[in-house]
Amino acid sequence: MKEIHEILVEPHITESTSKNMVDVRTGVRQYVFKVAKTATKPEIKNAIETRFNVKVDSVNTLINRGKMKRVRTIAGKKSNWKKAYIKLQAGHKIAEFEGV
């Protein structure tokens, strides 16, 4: 089994993810993390639950494709990376991300 720091790379905090962090109607919180490309949904769920001591309701993942970039005449490509949307059960929250 992989270690937690191998599965969870870093939190992905942008303007849109922080705006959609709390559903006003239900109070359910959703967080976004960059994760390892080989990580599965059960591994991600287990890593979040053990690292932050919360109950995860659902995990949705997607792979962001790397963009083509050019430096003068040399073309290159940024690497692909995986993003996980973590929805917590009602009443749970990750205290480290409050006030972000």
N, C-alpha and C positions, 0 to 999 in steps of 0.2 A: 504494500500500500504506500502511496505517495505521502510525503509530509505536507502539512498545511501550507508552508511557505512555497512549496513547489506548485501547488494548485492555484492559490490566490496570488496573483502577481501584484496588483495594486487596485485601489478603488478608482473608478472612472467618474470623476466629478466634473460636470460641465454645467452650463446654465440650464440646459433642458433637463438634465437628470435631476438637478436639485429642485427645479420647479415641479417635477412630477414625482418627487420623493414621497409625498403624503397625499393619499386620496381623501379629499375633504369630506365626501359623503360617508365613507365607511371607516376612515381612520387607519386603513391598512397602509403600511409603509413598504416602499420598493427601493432597492439599492442596486447599483450597477457596479460590476467589478470586471477588470481585465483578468482573465484566467489563462492557464496553460492550454495550448491547442489540443492536447491529448486528454484533458480532463473530461470526465463524464458527469452527467447531471447528479447521480447519487454521490459521487466524490465531492462535487462542489457543495451540495447540500450538507454533507457531513462536515466538511471543512468550515463552513459558515456557522453551523450549530455549535461545534466545539470551540471555535476561535472566539465568537462573540456571545455565547451562552444564550441563544435565542432559538425560537422554533420557526423553521422555514415552511411556508405553505407551498410554494412552487418555484421552480427554476426554469427559465427559458434562456436558451443560448443562441448565439449567431456568430458567424465568422465574418469579420470585416476584411474585405479584400484590400491588399496593398495597392497604393496608387503608383502610377508611373511618374517618375520624376526625371528631370534632365538637368545636368550641369554642363553648360556650354553645348558641346556636341555629343557628350556621352549620356546615353539614356540608361536609366536604372529603375528598379522597382523596390518600393518599401515592402517589408515583410507582412504577411497576413497575421491577424491576431484574433483571439476569441473573446467575446464579451458575454457576460452572464447577467441577466435580470433576475434579482432575488426578491421574491415577494414574501414578506413575513406574515405570520398569523396575527390576527387582531390583538392589540394590546402589547405587542413586542416591538422593541426598537433598539437600534444600535446606538449607544450613548456617544460613541466617538464621532459620529457624524451629525449630531445635533448642533445647530447653530452654524452650520456650514453654508 
